Amino acid sequence: MQEPQQPELGHDPTPKQSPEQMPTHPLFPSTMGAQDLAKRALQNLELSGLLRLRRVAQTPTGSAQRFGPENFTTFCSNDYLGLANDLRIKQALIDGARLWGVGSGASHLISGHTQAHEDLEARLAAWQSPHIPGAQALLFANGYAANVSLMGALASLATFALRPALQDTQAQRSSIPSIYSARLNHASIIDGIRLAKQQGPLELQLFDTEDLGPLERGLAADTSALKIIVSDTLFSMDGHLAPVHAMLELAERFDALLVLDDAHGFGVLGELGHGALEHLQVRSHRIVYMGTLGKAAGVSGAFVCATAALTQWIFQKSRPYIYSTASPAALAHATLQSLTLIEGAEGQLRRAHLHTLIECWRSQAQFKRWQLSPSWSPIQPLIVGSNGDALRASAIIQAAGFLTVAIRPPTVAIGTSRLRITFCAEHTLDDVARLITALQSAESQILSGCP
């Protein structure tokens, strides 16, 4: 009997169908291309109340801002100290441009790292040195790049350090890092971990900051040579402070690093505005600190601060840092002026006024069903519930002259859509009182079903 002929390598013996014969799904006809798919996907987002839109500002950021022909009292900016349009910082930016030009021309590793960058890194390191022994700082273009960079770089530590011993099975297991990430962490941390997993194996465990028991048990059973706990300090969509003392105690007990994203605490927390580490009076060589310069500092950029060895490793292995053009030196020059204002008498007055605004809000903002978040920071979310109600609430108060943004899944959990209300040192007590009245009216309209 003749054996069946084997197909040639790469040859598919299955009979081919013409395009007319190929089956189609009624929802996805074969003629639907990328443009049609994009349109349908956007329609689905809109039907789900998840379509994001932009508005165009006609004036600088501040407590009052114009969009198109309309003026608003804004409660959605992260410019917590009201420094983004400060005359002294604007003048410093102009002076910096005169000194250093506009663009940096190359990455920090080529020729783009100037004395202005160097001075800013030294100043930022000095701010955190009481809390991180031998602190060094590294500048980044933004907080997203900083978090993606440090998660990838830190996750690779054990692999490189143990490379000569990786023939041993136990060493191979020990070289796999373990990352313990708070569930409410910012998207940049989440994406940084995802990218790190593409570089090599890692173990990931999520934990709730309200209950550190599972985190403790996970660390106790962990045999990895590299354990990393990572958390926001002030959670950007909830506004409450993470249990940093308790997490640091676990890091010390179980030989782990503690990565802290203080994007929303830097400039706001602490007597001098140095951030969460100053506010909580913690100190450890295990801390890796990230702060941003485009929120309370009012300029742009971010930085990572850690011990000299860890900072240098991040410098060596941070692809976004290595392969990006350095941010303009003029911005670094302007940020130095911002830091002077933040830690001076004026910064202290602005933080005190912020606290007064928060006290006013929390004592007077009472609602029938909507809920306040347990926050004493400038971030004061108002939990509305459904996507539709959050969007409608935002539209109603916008019609009343206030601007705040509806935050919906996937940024927050389903059923917890909210108005993310933020306070700025430029707001007045009257601004807060008028906002509360407008929100109470919006809630009554939505609960009664009024159009």
C-alpha angles and dihedrals in degrees: 000000000000113000116237112263113255115232117249117258109279093014118126110208093194110115111254122239123217116238088256091056097046114106118246132202114235091231095045111039115193090244092063108111133186093280093054092045090052092051092049092047090051090049090053091051090051093049089051092051090244102111111124121217136187129223123204117234118216095191135041120278115277144117088291120042139164124228113185107320095334129092121213141185098231125217099169107076127107090214088112098169096039093241101128092090098030112142094224093053091045089053090049089053090052091048090048092052090051090051100040108016123232109288128040094220099215145022122289089258095055114040105309099093108097135183087260090060091045093051092049093050090050092050093049091048090051090054091056099035094094086061104033115044112235091001121196126184133214123198124226133186092244143346094264092058091045094053095043089049099048096044092052094044096046093046090058095053099094094044093056096038094050097037096115090055099044092107085077115084094219091051089051091055092045091051092063105095123225118218122194109195128187111242093233095051120137120269091249091063091047091050091045090056091046091053091046089056089058090058094054145323120305137165116237127195124176120212139187116238089214090064117032094175095099089046091052093048092047092052092046091057096041118111097180118126088223122048120173127190112194129186144149113249095212110024108230098218098035104033098215126127120251119236093258096165092054093045091049091050089055091047090053094046096047100034097248136144118244114214112195124192104204096173092134098034101052109102092008105061126061132039091273095033093250090137142244096331091058092042093052096035096227127156130186141137086226094070120104107189129199122190133174129225099199099069120049090000089059098217127078142275138044141240142211120218126191142127116312093258095050094043091051091050091052088048091053097046106032106111095187089054096044097045101039129088110251116257113258114284088225088068091053089050091051092047091057088060090048092054090052090055094044096056095037131085092277092055090052091051092050092050090049091052090049089055090051090053091049092050090051092050096047094047097046106029102095123160138181098233108348113096135218119225117241092254134137094180129094086266107087111171119195109209109219103166119223127053091240095051092048092051092046092049090051091050093048095052090041087059087052091055102264127116122208129141131246110230115205139171136327087035089053132019120281111271094025101084109153151174107255102216117189129185128218129198088243092064119100130217087250090056089055093047092051091048091053091051091049092049094048089051091049092052092050091051094050095045092049092048093239114160 
